[in-house]
Amino acid sequence: MNTMEIERLLKIGIELSANADSDNLMREIVDVAMDLTDCDAGTLYILENDTLVFHIMVTLSMGIDQGGHGEKISLPPVALRPTNVCARSALDKALFNIEDVYEDQRFDFSGPRKYDAITGYRTQSMLVIPMLDDKGDAIGVLQLLNAKNAAGETVPFPKECEHVIQSLASQAAIRLTNLNYSREITRLLESMVQVLSTAIDARSPYNANHTKNMARYGKNFLTWLREHVPEKALTEEEEREFLMAVWLHDVGKLGIALSVMDKSCRIEGFEDAIRQRFEMIDLLTEIQWLRGNCTQEEYESVKADLKEALETIGTANVVGFLQDDLLAKVQAIAARHYVDKEGQEKPWLTDAELENLSVRKGTLTAQERAIMESHVVLTRKMLERMHFSKGYSHVTRWASNHHELLNGSGYPQHLTAKDLSFEERLLTILDVFDALTANDRPYKKAMPPERAISILRSMVEEGKVDGEIVELFVESHAWEEGEKKCEDQKET
């Protein structure tokens, strides 16, 4: 091999190393090999399930160019039988340089002969090279046909080109193997993250589908964006990174007590104590009546008040929003006192019970809400301890900022519009939309999408979320699937 060939091979090696798409890489291998040998045709097979599968097939003189970019070649795979030259090359990890396939007696060339008879092509010289990875295992075979001389005549492949093509095939095989390793590692990471996320959601029956829904909405939206608003679309790598952030955005909930996460009503955990106390007040009052310390009318009045109080508490416990009049009734109940059997005066409701019953919206007290909101801080701390590759370098930031709002009213850092990227804004919208439409939340009923969209638009008016992204999301119908989605989009 002369200096020029070495330099050319090194340059090709650099180009192959820079190619991160396996389809493009396989096509480049065939193109470069054909160019180096001045041949008319090239075929690249990849070893799959103990067969050689056609991936690239090019014949210049016949205008054939098949395979690559997901395109499948319809020819059946080649079985690993030693009578087939390509199979033998893979099995023995050996190079075969054949001057004329019609005269070679070592292999069964009935296939090429039938092809020639049908097409009028003349298969003559053949160079078959195994593609060996860094462990020396065959991952495929490169087959070149009909080398040409300066006059364009078909000639045997020169011996001196064998080492060059072997080196090329080896470099390409190692690069393909590394790409496969990279994809496998990525798939492993993504599957582990999805399993972790599913486990987080499954930890609480009231959050069972949240992340899965968000990932589905996000994927549908990004696909729609790529097809309908390409100037706003993310790259394939950015999409993968964004969906990783979606899957991990609630990982901090692992550190939140289930008594807070699963609190389905305002006085969860207090109901039995209140009921038993009211039964005790009833009995103590009845004893006072029987002892003559109060009238029957007074006893009956207390009994009726206790019944009404329990009904009021029951309503306040589960109502979506606590109105002023209902809160006033709860406070009036808490202000009443009774005398216990030791003669101590005590309130009908404890301070903790009153605090919980006084929650205006939702089920959590201010202290419990602070604990719940701390999950985003925990998310950041946990993700900062993970080693993300360059392709996932934004995951920690995007995942931890899904409760930040454009006007600074979000949490925990109170970031504003200038601080928040497209991905962070989108993640927030997906989170809000699913929280509103979810049918597995104990403290509220599921909203129809139309109502959730109305609330998102009101949040736009308040300067909290990105209006352009909200409208694109609405137009995409990303929360719908299949035929219904297509029908709705036609109607709009």
NUDREN-518810 format. One record per residue (C-alpha): residue number from 1; z, x, y. Coordinates in steps of 0.001 Angstrom, whole numbers. Last residue first. Example, Ala and Ser with C-alpha at 12.3 -4.5 7.8 and 13.67 -1.06 7.14 Angstrom:
// residues 2
(2 (7140 13670 -1060)),
(1 (7800 12300 -4500)),
END
This chain:
// residues 492
(492 (12698 -60974 21713)),
(491 (11493 -63230 18920)),
(490 (9784 -60341 17125)),
(489 (13016 -58310 17347)),
(488 (14971 -61181 15823)),
(487 (12541 -61456 12907)),
(486 (12675 -57679 12196)),
(485 (16478 -57672 12257)),
(484 (16624 -60693 9962)),
(483 (14226 -59012 7533)),
(482 (16343 -55944 6906)),
(481 (19494 -55065 8834)),
(480 (21376 -56054 11953)),
(479 (23855 -53987 13966)),
(478 (21010 -51871 15359)),
(477 (19466 -54863 17150)),
(476 (17473 -52179 19052)),
(475 (17223 -54149 22301)),
(474 (20999 -54476 22504)),
(473 (21448 -50745 21896)),
(472 (18865 -49949 24574)),
(471 (20708 -52258 26955)),
(470 (24065 -50622 26204)),
(469 (22539 -47129 26560)),
(468 (21212 -47968 30015)),
(467 (24501 -49542 31088)),
(466 (26679 -46540 30205)),
(465 (30322 -47561 29797)),
(464 (33365 -47961 32066)),
(463 (31866 -48656 35491)),
(462 (33384 -52128 35732)),
(461 (29880 -53636 35693)),
(460 (29160 -51680 32486)),
(459 (32404 -53013 30983)),
(458 (31141 -56513 31788)),
(457 (27955 -55634 29896)),
(456 (30013 -54505 26901)),
(455 (31923 -57810 27044)),
(454 (28662 -59803 27031)),
(453 (27391 -57692 24125)),
(452 (30543 -58551 22161)),
(451 (29979 -62248 22889)),
(450 (26399 -62056 21626)),
(449 (27441 -60043 18575)),
(448 (29742 -62869 17407)),
(447 (33412 -62004 17819)),
(446 (35704 -61442 14847)),
(445 (39127 -63019 15228)),
(444 (42069 -60991 16436)),
(443 (45334 -59344 15386)),
(442 (44639 -58837 11690)),
(441 (41304 -56994 12127)),
(440 (38950 -57363 9151)),
(439 (36094 -59331 10739)),
(438 (34930 -56532 13052)),
(437 (32792 -57757 15971)),
(436 (34941 -56497 18851)),
(435 (36069 -53231 17241)),
(434 (32493 -52669 16050)),
(433 (31094 -52978 19565)),
(432 (33819 -50830 21124)),
(431 (33287 -47992 18649)),
(430 (29484 -48125 18953)),
(429 (29772 -48046 22749)),
(428 (32156 -45078 22638)),
(427 (29839 -43170 20290)),
(426 (26910 -43795 22651)),
(425 (28773 -42387 25658)),
(424 (29835 -39323 23655)),
(423 (26271 -38728 22470)),
(422 (24757 -39136 25933)),
(421 (27229 -36569 27296)),
(420 (30484 -37197 29174)),
(419 (31954 -34909 31834)),
(418 (29999 -36149 34858)),
(417 (30766 -39738 33859)),
(416 (34533 -39261 34001)),
(415 (37218 -37796 31733)),
(414 (40653 -39409 31589)),
(413 (41905 -36773 29135)),
(412 (43536 -39076 26539)),
(411 (42143 -41613 27297)),
(410 (39889 -43943 29205)),
(409 (40201 -45062 32836)),
(408 (38143 -42135 34152)),
(407 (35271 -44268 35450)),
(406 (32881 -43212 32667)),
(405 (35300 -44046 29856)),
(404 (36962 -41782 27262)),
(403 (37948 -43426 23969)),
(402 (35277 -41672 21873)),
(401 (36195 -38274 23298)),
(400 (37656 -36642 20185)),
(399 (34553 -37160 18009)),
(398 (32148 -35781 20621)),
(397 (34263 -32697 21303)),
(396 (34942 -31821 17664)),
(395 (31354 -32495 16562)),
(394 (29715 -30375 19265)),
(393 (29356 -27171 17187)),
(392 (27783 -28938 14229)),
(391 (24532 -26973 13981)),
(390 (26382 -23767 14845)),
(389 (28552 -24086 11747)),
(388 (31857 -25945 11878)),
(387 (35023 -24161 10795)),
(386 (37731 -26808 10790)),
(385 (40986 -26159 12662)),
(384 (39579 -27639 15864)),
(383 (38824 -30779 13856)),
(382 (42506 -31391 13138)),
(381 (43675 -30810 16710)),
(380 (40869 -32942 18155)),
(379 (41537 -35834 15780)),
(378 (45275 -35565 16447)),
(377 (44596 -36033 20153)),
(376 (42357 -38995 19300)),
(375 (45071 -40442 17049)),
(374 (47524 -40320 19978)),
(373 (46245 -43724 21046)),
(372 (48143 -45335 18173)),
(371 (51399 -43629 19129)),
(370 (50920 -44635 22775)),
(369 (50177 -48174 21616)),
(368 (53437 -48180 19630)),
(367 (55424 -47149 22705)),
(366 (53717 -49731 24916)),
(365 (54309 -52387 22273)),
(364 (51535 -53203 19830)),
(363 (50325 -56621 18689)),
(362 (47296 -57391 20825)),
(361 (47516 -58569 24413)),
(360 (50598 -59526 26459)),
(359 (53315 -57926 24382)),
(358 (56459 -59934 25245)),
(357 (57244 -60800 21620)),
(356 (57643 -57091 20833)),
(355 (59991 -56453 23729)),
(354 (61977 -59622 22964)),
(353 (62464 -58540 19358)),
(352 (63553 -55051 20440)),
(351 (66029 -56466 22985)),
(350 (67539 -58735 20328)),
(349 (66834 -62473 20265)),
(348 (69358 -65354 20128)),
(347 (71740 -63208 22162)),
(346 (75306 -62383 21011)),
(345 (78840 -63441 21961)),
(344 (81438 -62009 19585)),
(343 (83946 -64371 17981)),
(342 (83932 -62609 14642)),
(341 (82016 -65537 13119)),
(340 (79282 -65150 15747)),
(339 (79223 -66818 19153)),
(338 (75778 -67811 20374)),
(337 (73628 -66769 23295)),
(336 (70480 -67967 25084)),
(335 (68567 -65540 27311)),
(334 (66204 -64536 24482)),
(333 (65076 -68155 24160)),
(332 (64398 -68321 27909)),
(331 (62391 -65099 27711)),
(330 (60225 -66584 24943)),
(329 (59662 -69742 27010)),
(328 (58689 -67635 30048)),
(327 (56214 -65661 27902)),
(326 (54601 -68940 26814)),
(325 (54233 -70056 30429)),
(324 (52854 -66684 31538)),
(323 (50119 -66530 28862)),
(322 (50337 -64216 25847)),
(321 (46798 -63307 24791)),
(320 (45581 -63472 21177)),
(319 (48445 -65665 19934)),
(318 (50093 -64435 16722)),
(317 (53788 -63904 17477)),
(316 (53846 -66105 20560)),
(315 (53014 -69137 18386)),
(314 (55675 -68347 15787)),
(313 (58213 -67615 18530)),
(312 (57534 -71005 20114)),
(311 (57856 -72750 16734)),
(310 (61083 -70884 16007)),
(309 (62416 -71867 19447)),
(308 (61530 -75539 18863)),
(307 (63484 -75555 15590)),
(306 (66431 -73768 17191)),
(305 (66409 -76191 20133)),
(304 (66431 -79162 17731)),
(303 (69456 -77740 15865)),
(302 (71207 -76992 19171)),
(301 (70656 -80603 20289)),
(300 (71845 -81978 16924)),
(299 (75077 -79960 17267)),
(298 (75635 -81183 20828)),
(297 (75002 -84776 19728)),
(296 (77398 -84332 16836)),
(295 (80056 -83287 19320)),
(294 (81666 -79871 19566)),
(293 (84924 -78217 18503)),
(292 (85706 -80997 16052)),
(291 (85969 -78714 13062)),
(290 (82835 -80340 11564)),
(289 (81006 -79794 14854)),
(288 (82025 -76110 15027)),
(287 (80963 -75705 11389)),
(286 (77556 -77226 12230)),
(285 (77225 -74766 15110)),
(284 (77976 -71865 12788)),
(283 (75436 -73176 10238)),
(282 (72651 -73558 12835)),
(281 (73412 -70155 14338)),
(280 (73256 -68664 10815)),
(279 (69877 -70296 10147)),
(278 (68681 -68866 13478)),
(277 (69894 -65412 12472)),
(276 (68181 -65673 9063)),
(275 (64869 -66636 10706)),
(274 (65129 -63843 13284)),
(273 (65945 -61204 10642)),
(272 (63132 -62429 8375)),
(271 (60531 -62256 11155)),
(270 (61430 -58799 12484)),
(269 (59140 -56641 10300)),
(268 (56002 -57835 12095)),
(267 (57179 -59164 15445)),
(266 (53885 -58908 17365)),
(265 (51454 -59558 14523)),
(264 (49193 -57566 12173)),
(263 (50807 -54174 12541)),
(262 (48661 -52162 10120)),
(261 (48156 -49050 12254)),
(260 (51728 -49074 13589)),
(259 (53605 -49582 10302)),
(258 (50870 -47457 8715)),
(257 (52211 -44439 10599)),
(256 (49509 -42441 12377)),
(255 (48732 -38911 11155)),
(254 (45745 -39858 9007)),
(253 (44519 -41753 12047)),
(252 (43418 -38384 13424)),
(251 (40289 -38561 11244)),
(250 (39050 -41395 13459)),
(249 (35975 -39721 14962)),
(248 (35045 -37922 11739)),
(247 (32188 -40114 10442)),
(246 (30905 -40657 13973)),
(245 (31008 -36925 14745)),
(244 (28975 -36244 11576)),
(243 (26528 -38920 12733)),
(242 (26084 -37019 15996)),
(241 (25496 -33687 14251)),
(240 (22876 -35180 11939)),
(239 (21142 -36846 14876)),
(238 (21199 -33559 16809)),
(237 (19558 -31743 13881)),
(236 (16835 -34394 13558)),
(235 (16210 -34171 17302)),
(234 (17616 -36872 19532)),
(233 (15438 -39547 21082)),
(232 (15415 -40417 24790)),
(231 (11776 -39409 25390)),
(230 (10896 -41041 22072)),
(229 (11827 -44546 23281)),
(228 (10390 -46855 20590)),
(227 (10218 -44900 17320)),
(226 (12873 -42255 17962)),
(225 (15130 -44829 19611)),
(224 (14824 -47156 16623)),
(223 (15871 -44350 14272)),
(222 (18745 -43450 16613)),
(221 (19887 -47078 16707)),
(220 (19746 -47582 12944)),
(219 (21684 -44359 12354)),
(218 (24326 -45265 14929)),
(217 (24751 -48845 13709)),
(216 (25123 -47619 10126)),
(215 (27557 -44857 11105)),
(214 (29584 -47356 13146)),
(213 (29726 -49789 10232)),
(212 (30927 -47081 7821)),
(211 (33516 -45996 10375)),
(210 (35004 -49487 10705)),
(209 (34678 -50803 7169)),
(208 (38250 -50761 5859)),
(207 (40153 -50836 9136)),
(206 (42505 -53733 8485)),
(205 (42989 -52779 4838)),
(204 (44433 -49481 6096)),
(203 (44273 -46362 3955)),
(202 (40755 -47487 3014)),
(201 (39536 -46423 6462)),
(200 (40941 -42932 6036)),
(199 (39637 -42712 2459)),
(198 (36163 -43755 3624)),
(197 (36301 -41037 6264)),
(196 (37289 -38409 3711)),
(195 (34499 -39526 1344)),
(194 (32025 -39471 4236)),
(193 (33175 -36002 5275)),
(192 (32851 -34753 1706)),
(191 (29339 -36225 1447)),
(190 (28305 -34601 4729)),
(189 (29701 -31216 3755)),
(188 (28060 -31337 306)),
(187 (24744 -32450 1808)),
(186 (24931 -29596 4317)),
(185 (25795 -27115 1565)),
(184 (22906 -28410 -526)),
(183 (20542 -28187 2442)),
(182 (21595 -24602 3132)),
(181 (21260 -23651 -517)),
(180 (17778 -25200 -568)),
(179 (16845 -23244 2550)),
(178 (18228 -20097 934)),
(177 (16149 -20742 -2193)),
(176 (13029 -21282 -103)),
(175 (13677 -17997 1740)),
(174 (14276 -16151 -1533)),
(173 (11078 -17594 -3007)),
(172 (9081 -16707 112)),
(171 (10260 -13117 73)),
(170 (9445 -12843 -3644)),
(169 (6012 -14456 -3250)),
(168 (5153 -12102 -380)),
(167 (6282 -9059 -2366)),
(166 (4253 -10192 -5370)),
(165 (1272 -10829 -3077)),
(164 (1458 -7281 -1700)),
(163 (2068 -5770 -5121)),
(162 (-989 -7526 -6561)),
(161 (-3342 -6611 -3697)),
(160 (-4036 -3130 -5102)),
(159 (-5340 -4544 -8350)),
(158 (-8282 -6217 -6614)),
(157 (-8728 -9948 -7333)),
(156 (-11959 -10317 -9290)),
(155 (-15100 -11275 -7305)),
(154 (-16648 -14458 -5929)),
(153 (-19375 -13642 -3397)),
(152 (-18834 -14188 320)),
(151 (-20753 -11055 1319)),
(150 (-17543 -9279 2375)),
(149 (-16024 -9972 -1022)),
(148 (-14338 -13198 -2100)),
(147 (-11352 -13905 -4400)),
(146 (-11817 -17000 -6510)),
(145 (-8490 -18689 -7160)),
(144 (-4852 -18069 -6201)),
(143 (-1847 -19491 -8082)),
(142 (1693 -19210 -6731)),
(141 (4424 -20180 -9206)),
(140 (7872 -21689 -8806)),
(139 (11632 -21159 -8841)),
(138 (11601 -18277 -11317)),
(137 (14988 -16596 -11672)),
(136 (15432 -12975 -10582)),
(135 (18785 -13649 -8937)),
(134 (17341 -13197 -5430)),
(133 (14636 -15775 -6216)),
(132 (11434 -15158 -8185)),
(131 (8099 -16793 -7380)),
(130 (5824 -16040 -10331)),
(129 (2317 -14822 -9428)),
(128 (-1000 -16040 -10849)),
(127 (-4230 -14404 -9660)),
(126 (-7432 -16093 -10807)),
(125 (-11109 -15164 -10799)),
(124 (-13683 -17722 -11883)),
(123 (-13362 -21460 -11263)),
(122 (-16861 -22811 -10588)),
(121 (-16911 -26145 -8722)),
(120 (-19410 -28807 -9719)),
(119 (-16754 -31482 -9335)),
(118 (-16601 -33089 -12779)),
(117 (-17634 -30080 -14849)),
(116 (-15444 -27769 -12789)),
(115 (-12412 -29996 -13353)),
(114 (-13136 -30060 -17075)),
(113 (-13351 -26251 -17064)),
(112 (-10140 -25926 -15051)),
(111 (-8303 -28071 -17634)),
(110 (-9810 -26395 -20695)),
(109 (-8353 -23084 -19531)),
(108 (-6002 -22600 -22489)),
(107 (-4724 -19052 -22280)),
(106 (-5188 -15657 -23906)),
(105 (-8933 -15901 -24560)),
(104 (-10203 -15036 -21063)),
(103 (-14003 -15330 -20731)),
(102 (-14249 -18627 -18872)),
(101 (-11163 -17737 -16784)),
(100 (-12986 -14777 -15277)),
(99 (-11273 -11708 -13814)),
(98 (-7722 -12793 -14623)),
(97 (-4759 -11159 -12865)),
(96 (-1533 -12417 -14427)),
(95 (1915 -11675 -12954)),
(94 (4967 -12097 -15176)),
(93 (8285 -13951 -14914)),
(92 (7852 -14628 -18641)),
(91 (8497 -18370 -18416)),
(90 (7143 -18791 -14891)),
(89 (3963 -16813 -15571)),
(88 (3547 -18554 -18920)),
(87 (3738 -21949 -17188)),
(86 (1048 -20883 -14732)),
(85 (-1162 -19488 -17540)),
(84 (-842 -22525 -19769)),
(83 (-660 -21576 -23445)),
(82 (3012 -20661 -22939)),
(81 (3939 -24335 -22478)),
(80 (6188 -25268 -19562)),
(79 (4571 -28623 -18837)),
(78 (2462 -28856 -15692)),
(77 (3244 -31799 -13432)),
(76 (796 -34729 -13192)),
(75 (-1661 -34694 -10279)),
(74 (-861 -37261 -7584)),
(73 (115 -34724 -4933)),
(72 (2990 -36077 -2859)),
(71 (3064 -35872 915)),
(70 (6537 -35129 2239)),
(69 (5284 -32826 4971)),
(68 (3371 -30683 2447)),
(67 (691 -31576 -81)),
(66 (-3092 -31651 -76)),
(65 (-5937 -29765 1570)),
(64 (-9283 -29979 -212)),
(63 (-12366 -29292 1921)),
(62 (-14434 -28234 -1104)),
(61 (-15125 -24653 -17)),
(60 (-11599 -24238 1357)),
(59 (-9648 -25335 -1715)),
(58 (-5978 -25981 -935)),
(57 (-3172 -27444 -3084)),
(56 (484 -27448 -2035)),
(55 (3425 -29025 -3882)),
(54 (2220 -29438 -7482)),
(53 (5195 -29702 -9864)),
(52 (5797 -27113 -12575)),
(51 (7962 -28646 -15284)),
(50 (11441 -27929 -16640)),
(49 (13104 -30484 -14366)),
(48 (11514 -29044 -11219)),
(47 (9854 -25637 -10880)),
(46 (7766 -25610 -7712)),
(45 (3991 -25127 -7868)),
(44 (1845 -23634 -5107)),
(43 (-1920 -23801 -5360)),
(42 (-4474 -21616 -3593)),
(41 (-8234 -21659 -3205)),
(40 (-11137 -19695 -1733)),
(39 (-9755 -16155 -1704)),
(38 (-9694 -13464 981)),
(37 (-6648 -11820 -650)),
(36 (-4422 -11538 2435)),
(35 (-5744 -14815 3892)),
(34 (-5176 -16728 682)),
(33 (-1628 -15361 443)),
(32 (-950 -16170 4107)),
(31 (-2208 -19755 3798)),
(30 (-349 -20381 522)),
(29 (2954 -19028 1830)),
(28 (2518 -20884 5148)),
(27 (2106 -24164 3296)),
(26 (5293 -23511 1363)),
(25 (7152 -22667 4579)),
(24 (5914 -25755 6382)),
(23 (7181 -27929 3536)),
(22 (10478 -25996 3381)),
(21 (11149 -26330 7110)),
(20 (13321 -23571 8571)),
(19 (10560 -21014 9197)),
(18 (12020 -17985 10962)),
(17 (12425 -16033 7729)),
(16 (8775 -16642 6856)),
(15 (7672 -15252 10205)),
(14 (9825 -12160 9759)),
(13 (8412 -11617 6269)),
(12 (4874 -12022 7615)),
(11 (5543 -9285 10153)),
(10 (6928 -7046 7411)),
(9 (3854 -7741 5279)),
(8 (1531 -6843 8142)),
(7 (3415 -3643 8824)),
(6 (3253 -2703 5137)),
(5 (-470 -3547 4986)),
(4 (-1151 -1372 8030)),
(3 (864 1503 6590)),
(2 (-1072 1548 3325)),
(1 (0 0 0)),
END
